[in-house]
Structure formats: C-alpha cells, structure tokens
Amino acid sequence: MLGLAVLGALAFSAWRVVDELRLLNRSLAKLRARIAPTLEQIARDGEAAAERAARMQARAGQGPAGQGPAGRRPERAERRDPGGQAP
C-alpha cells in the first residue's frame, strides 16, 4: 500500500511539473512577442548609428582604424619632422 502512495505522489509531482513547464512556455512566448519590436528597433538604431559613424569617418578623411587617409599608416619618411630626424 505504501508503494502505491509513493507512486501516486510521484505521478502528482510529475503532473505539476509538466503543468508548470507549460505555463512557463506560455509566459515566455508572451514575453518574446512583447520584446520583439523593441529588439528590432534597437537593431535598426544600431545600424543607423554605424552608418552615421562610417559617414563621419569618410568625411573626416580617416580610414577605418583612424590611421589617416584610406586607412593606411604614413610611411616613415612622411612621419619625419622638418629637420629630417626620425621620430
């Protein structure tokens, strides 16, 4: 008889766990539906900011790494001071 009670308790616990998982899944689906538009807006804003930054860099004549025009480093001769001394 004790084995039947334990089996019944386990079955009840399993049934409650499955029910809680269903509720959790439903809640997550609602949350995803609510935050999806916000995440899409954040992605669009990030892309727009990256495009603005690229335009600003191009306008400033800087390369992608800020190394001068066209992203190249100045040659050693270009970096010398007017007295002809290397840095």
C-alpha positions in Angstrom: 0.0 0.0 0.0 2.9 2.4 0.8 4.3 1.8 -2.7 1.1 2.9 -4.2 1.1 6.1 -2.2 4.6 6.8 -3.3 3.7 6.1 -6.9 0.7 8.4 -6.6 2.8 11.2 -5.1 5.4 10.9 -7.9 2.7 10.9 -10.5 1.1 14.1 -8.9 4.5 15.8 -8.8 5.3 14.9 -12.4 1.8 16.2 -13.4 2.5 19.5 -11.6 6.0 19.9 -13.1 4.6 19.4 -16.6 1.8 21.9 -15.9 4.4 24.5 -14.6 6.5 23.9 -17.7 3.5 24.6 -19.9 2.8 27.8 -18.0 6.4 28.9 -18.3 6.4 28.2 -22.0 3.3 30.3 -22.5 4.8 33.2 -20.4 8.0 33.1 -22.5 6.0 33.2 -25.7 4.1 36.3 -24.5 7.4 37.9 -23.4 9.0 37.2 -26.8 6.0 38.8 -28.5 6.3 41.9 -26.3 10.0 42.5 -26.7 10.5 41.6 -30.4 9.5 45.1 -31.6 11.9 46.7 -29.1 14.8 44.4 -30.2 14.1 45.1 -33.8 14.1 48.9 -33.1 17.4 48.6 -31.2 18.9 46.7 -34.2 17.7 49.4 -36.6 19.1 52.1 -34.4 22.5 50.3 -34.1 22.7 50.0 -37.9 21.8 53.7 -38.3 24.5 54.7 -35.8 27.1 52.5 -37.6 26.2 54.2 -40.9 26.5 57.7 -39.4 29.9 56.8 -37.9 31.1 55.5 -41.3 29.9 58.7 -43.0 31.6 60.8 -40.3 34.9 58.9 -40.7 34.7 59.2 -44.5 34.0 62.9 -44.2 37.0 63.4 -41.9 39.2 61.6 -44.4 40.1 58.9 -41.9 40.3 55.2 -42.6 38.5 52.5 -40.6 41.2 52.4 -37.9 41.8 56.1 -37.8 45.2 55.7 -39.5 45.0 58.5 -41.9 43.5 58.7 -45.4 42.3 55.4 -46.9 43.2 53.6 -43.7 46.9 53.4 -44.3 49.7 54.3 -42.0 52.0 57.1 -43.1 55.4 56.0 -44.4 58.4 56.5 -42.2 59.6 59.4 -44.4 56.2 61.1 -44.0 56.5 60.9 -40.3 59.8 62.7 -40.0 59.9 66.1 -38.6 61.0 69.1 -40.7 64.6 68.7 -39.5 64.8 65.3 -41.2 65.1 63.5 -37.9 63.1 60.3 -37.5 60.7 60.2 -34.5 
